[in-house]
Amino acid sequence: MKRRLPPLGSLRVFDTVARLKSFKLAAEEIGVSPTAISHQIKLLENQLMVRVFERSPRHVKLTTEGNILYSATTQAFSLLKTAIAKIDSQHTPVPLTLTATTAFISFWLVPHLTLLREQLPDIDLLFHANDNVVDIESAGVDLAIRYGFPSEEETNSHPIFKDDFVLAASPSLRINKLEDLLQTTLIHTDGRRIPDPSPDWNIWRSQFGPKELAVSHGLHFTDEVHSIQSAIAGQGVVIASRLMIRQAIKDGLLVCPFPYQLRGATYYIVENPSSQHTNAIKYFRQWIETQINK
């Protein structure tokens, strides 16, 4: 005799009871009454003409036939969940993942987010802040914005901005001449690896002066974000990437009192050749190349 498959609802109830070994817990998980659970199990057993559970006041145990059925429902519902997740993933936008330094994200990308959303509304971005170089292929990252000197052999890298370093301070400090630095706190960014040698106060003094500048004193930070924030707060003068302080200068939070500059490196984009976001990467690169050079 050929049997019809039991209703999916009854199989779902059975699978839940078998997994939790409890009619009560199954009822709570599904959101129905224990009586409704019992009714579905009874319907299932009547259709199969076998018992699937041995019941007692203290426990629920699968019968031999119940174990056979549970082995099948476990696989079936697992496959269904996988299929539903796959369908959802095809209709759920996957964000374009971008890795960059904390400073670049904080001082350049974040101030431009409104404009980015207006001009590229269909691109969702996931920012991954990391001051170390990330292997974008193994990390599953779509593109990276890096700072340094890209090799000509890197066919998937594109220079976007040549940087330099300048002295910046809050306008409240009223730095007008080099000698004013002698009475001002120097803000240091320690551990800067690029460019080499680091554009620090030693190099500033040797190139621009004043010769009496006590370059070993002042406030020391290991992160450029904190160095710049300290300068914005009026706590001293800082030597910082011109690009990183450009927005603060536009907003009147910082000024560059001198025309001098120290050599910097290049900001460049590295694209993941395995990314599924080929078009989004192209549009984003075109957008950032335009905006960063304005």
C-alpha positions as CSV (number, residue, x, y, z in Angstrom):
1,M,0.0,0.0,0.0
2,K,1.4,3.4,-1.0
3,R,1.1,5.9,1.8
4,R,0.8,9.6,1.4
5,L,3.4,11.8,3.1
6,P,2.2,13.3,6.4
7,P,1.4,17.0,6.5
8,L,4.5,19.2,6.8
9,G,3.0,20.8,9.9
10,S,2.8,17.4,11.7
11,L,6.3,16.6,10.7
12,R,7.6,19.9,12.0
13,V,5.9,19.3,15.3
14,F,7.3,15.8,15.5
15,D,10.8,17.0,14.7
16,T,10.7,19.7,17.4
17,V,9.4,17.2,20.0
18,A,12.0,14.7,19.1
19,R,14.8,17.3,19.3
20,L,13.6,18.8,22.6
21,K,12.3,15.5,24.1
22,S,9.4,17.4,25.5
23,F,5.8,18.2,24.4
24,K,5.8,21.3,26.7
25,L,9.1,22.7,25.4
26,A,8.1,22.0,21.8
27,A,4.8,23.9,22.4
28,E,6.7,26.9,23.8
29,E,9.2,27.0,20.8
30,I,6.5,26.7,18.2
31,G,4.1,29.0,20.0
32,V,1.1,26.7,20.5
33,S,-0.5,24.8,23.4
34,P,0.7,21.4,24.5
35,T,-2.7,20.1,23.6
36,A,-2.1,21.2,20.0
37,I,1.2,19.4,20.0
38,S,-0.4,16.2,21.2
39,H,-3.1,16.5,18.6
40,Q,-0.5,16.8,15.7
41,I,1.5,13.8,17.0
42,K,-1.7,11.8,17.2
43,L,-2.6,12.7,13.6
44,L,0.9,11.7,12.5
45,E,0.7,8.3,14.3
46,N,-2.7,7.6,12.9
47,Q,-1.6,8.2,9.4
48,L,1.6,6.2,9.8
49,M,-0.3,3.5,11.8
50,V,2.7,3.3,14.2
51,R,3.7,5.0,17.4
52,V,6.6,7.4,17.1
53,F,7.0,8.2,20.8
54,E,6.8,6.3,24.1
55,R,5.3,8.7,26.6
56,S,5.5,8.7,30.4
57,P,4.8,11.5,32.9
58,R,8.5,12.3,33.1
59,H,9.9,11.8,29.6
60,V,9.3,11.4,25.9
61,K,11.3,8.7,24.1
62,L,11.4,7.8,20.4
63,T,10.3,4.4,19.3
64,T,12.2,2.4,16.7
65,E,10.0,3.9,14.0
66,G,10.3,7.3,15.5
67,N,14.1,7.1,15.3
68,I,13.8,6.3,11.6
69,L,11.5,9.2,11.0
70,Y,13.6,11.6,13.1
71,S,16.7,10.8,11.1
72,A,14.8,11.8,7.9
73,T,13.2,14.9,9.3
74,T,16.5,16.2,10.7
75,Q,18.0,16.0,7.2
76,A,14.9,17.3,5.5
77,F,14.5,20.4,7.7
78,S,18.2,21.1,7.6
79,L,18.1,21.1,3.8
80,L,15.0,23.3,3.8
81,K,16.7,25.8,6.1
82,T,19.8,25.9,3.8
83,A,17.7,26.4,0.8
84,I,15.7,29.3,2.4
85,A,19.0,30.9,3.5
86,K,20.3,30.7,0.0
87,I,17.2,32.3,-1.4
88,D,17.4,35.1,1.1
89,S,21.0,35.7,0.3
90,Q,20.2,36.2,-3.4
91,H,17.7,38.9,-2.5
92,T,19.6,40.5,0.4
93,P,22.2,43.1,-0.6
94,V,25.7,42.1,0.3
95,P,27.7,45.2,1.4
96,L,30.9,46.3,-0.3
97,T,33.5,45.6,2.3
98,L,36.3,48.2,2.5
99,T,39.4,48.2,4.7
100,A,41.3,51.3,5.5
101,T,43.2,52.9,8.4
102,T,41.2,54.3,11.4
103,A,42.4,57.8,10.5
104,F,41.3,57.6,6.9
105,I,37.8,56.3,7.8
106,S,37.5,58.9,10.7
107,F,38.8,62.0,8.9
108,W,38.0,61.5,5.3
109,L,35.3,58.8,4.7
110,V,32.9,59.6,7.5
111,P,32.7,63.4,6.6
112,H,31.9,62.3,3.0
113,L,29.3,59.7,3.8
114,T,26.3,61.9,3.1
115,L,27.7,62.8,-0.3
116,L,28.5,59.2,-1.0
117,R,25.0,58.1,-0.1
118,E,23.5,60.8,-2.4
119,Q,25.7,60.0,-5.4
120,L,26.0,56.2,-5.0
121,P,22.7,55.2,-3.3
122,D,22.8,51.6,-4.5
123,I,26.1,50.8,-2.8
124,D,26.0,49.6,0.8
125,L,29.4,49.8,2.5
126,L,30.9,47.9,5.4
127,F,34.0,49.7,6.8
128,H,36.8,47.6,8.3
129,A,39.2,49.8,10.2
130,N,42.6,48.3,10.5
131,D,46.0,50.1,10.7
132,N,47.8,46.9,9.5
133,V,47.8,45.7,5.9
134,V,45.0,43.2,5.4
135,D,45.2,40.4,2.9
136,I,41.9,41.2,1.2
137,E,41.5,37.9,-0.6
138,S,41.9,35.7,2.4
139,A,39.8,38.1,4.5
140,G,37.0,38.3,2.0
141,V,37.4,42.1,1.7
142,D,36.4,43.8,-1.6
143,L,38.9,46.6,-1.6
144,A,41.5,48.4,0.5
145,I,42.6,52.0,0.8
146,R,46.3,51.9,1.7
147,Y,49.0,54.4,2.4
148,G,52.5,53.9,1.1
149,F,54.2,53.5,-2.2
150,P,52.4,51.0,-4.5
151,S,54.5,48.8,-6.7
152,E,54.1,49.0,-10.5
153,E,53.7,45.3,-10.6
154,E,50.4,45.6,-8.6
155,T,48.0,45.6,-11.5
156,N,45.0,45.7,-9.1
157,S,46.2,48.9,-7.3
158,H,45.3,52.5,-8.3
159,P,46.9,55.6,-6.8
160,I,44.3,58.2,-5.8
161,F,46.1,60.9,-3.8
162,K,49.7,62.0,-3.2
163,D,50.0,63.3,0.4
164,D,52.3,65.5,2.4
165,F,52.5,66.6,6.0
166,V,51.9,70.0,7.4
167,L,51.9,71.7,10.8
168,A,48.4,72.4,12.1
169,A,47.0,74.0,15.2
170,S,43.8,75.3,16.6
171,P,43.2,78.9,15.6
172,S,42.8,79.7,19.3
173,L,46.6,79.1,19.8
174,R,47.4,82.0,17.4
175,I,50.5,80.6,15.9
176,N,51.9,83.2,13.5
177,K,55.7,82.7,13.4
178,L,58.1,79.8,13.9
179,E,59.2,81.3,17.3
180,D,55.7,80.8,18.6
181,L,56.4,77.1,18.6
182,L,58.9,77.6,21.5
183,Q,56.0,78.4,23.8
184,T,53.6,75.8,22.4
185,T,53.1,72.1,23.3
186,L,54.3,69.7,20.6
187,I,52.0,66.8,19.7
188,H,53.8,63.7,18.6
189,T,52.5,60.7,16.7
190,D,54.8,57.8,17.7
191,G,55.3,54.6,15.8
192,R,54.4,56.0,12.3
193,R,55.9,53.6,9.8
194,I,55.1,55.3,6.5
195,P,56.7,57.3,5.1
196,D,60.3,56.5,6.3
197,P,61.8,58.6,7.7
198,S,58.7,59.7,9.6
199,P,57.7,63.4,9.2
200,D,58.3,64.2,12.9
201,W,59.5,67.2,14.9
202,N,63.1,66.3,14.5
203,I,62.9,66.6,10.7
204,W,60.7,69.7,11.0
205,R,63.3,71.4,13.2
206,S,66.2,70.5,10.9
207,Q,64.4,71.8,7.8
208,F,62.4,74.8,9.1
209,G,63.3,75.5,12.7
210,P,63.5,77.1,15.1
211,K,66.8,75.5,16.1
212,E,65.9,75.9,19.8
213,L,62.8,73.8,19.5
214,A,62.7,71.1,22.3
215,V,61.5,68.3,20.1
216,S,61.6,65.6,22.8
217,H,58.9,67.3,25.0
218,G,55.2,67.4,24.5
219,L,52.2,65.0,24.2
220,H,52.8,61.6,22.6
221,F,50.1,59.5,20.9
222,T,50.5,56.2,19.1
223,D,47.5,56.9,16.8
224,E,47.1,59.8,14.4
225,V,43.4,60.1,15.1
226,H,44.2,61.0,18.7
227,S,47.0,63.4,17.7
228,I,44.7,65.3,15.4
229,Q,41.9,65.4,17.9
230,S,44.3,66.7,20.5
231,A,45.3,69.5,18.2
232,I,41.6,70.3,17.4
233,A,41.0,70.6,21.2
234,G,43.7,73.3,21.3
235,Q,46.2,71.2,23.3
236,G,49.2,71.8,21.0
237,V,50.5,71.8,17.5
238,V,50.7,68.7,15.3
239,I,52.4,67.5,12.2
240,A,49.7,65.7,10.3
241,S,48.7,64.4,6.9
242,R,47.3,67.2,4.9
243,L,44.4,65.0,3.7
244,M,43.5,63.9,7.2
245,I,43.1,67.4,8.4
246,R,41.6,68.9,5.3
247,Q,38.0,68.7,6.6
248,A,39.0,70.2,10.0
249,I,40.6,73.1,8.1
250,K,37.5,73.7,6.0
251,D,35.4,73.7,9.2
252,G,37.8,76.2,10.9
253,L,38.9,73.8,13.6
254,L,42.5,73.8,12.5
255,V,44.8,76.2,10.6
256,C,48.1,75.7,8.8
257,P,50.0,78.8,9.8
258,F,53.1,78.0,7.6
259,P,53.5,77.1,3.9
260,Y,56.1,74.4,4.7
261,Q,55.5,70.8,4.1
262,L,57.2,67.4,4.7
263,R,57.2,64.5,2.3
264,G,54.4,62.1,2.6
265,A,53.3,58.9,0.7
266,T,50.5,58.0,-1.6
267,Y,46.9,56.8,-0.9
268,Y,45.9,54.1,-3.2
269,I,43.1,51.6,-3.8
270,V,43.8,47.8,-4.0
271,E,40.9,45.8,-5.5
272,N,40.2,42.2,-4.8
273,P,40.1,40.3,-8.1
274,S,37.8,37.7,-6.7
275,S,35.2,40.2,-5.5
276,Q,31.6,39.8,-6.8
277,H,31.2,43.5,-6.6
278,T,33.1,44.4,-9.8
279,N,30.8,47.2,-10.9
280,A,30.4,48.6,-7.4
281,I,34.2,48.7,-7.0
282,K,34.5,50.6,-10.3
283,Y,31.9,53.2,-9.4
284,F,33.3,53.7,-5.9
285,R,36.8,54.1,-7.2
286,Q,35.7,56.7,-9.8
287,W,33.8,58.5,-7.0
288,I,36.6,58.6,-4.5
289,E,39.2,59.6,-7.1
290,T,37.0,62.6,-8.0
291,Q,36.2,63.6,-4.4
292,I,39.7,63.1,-2.9
293,N,41.3,65.4,-5.4
294,K,38.9,68.3,-5.1
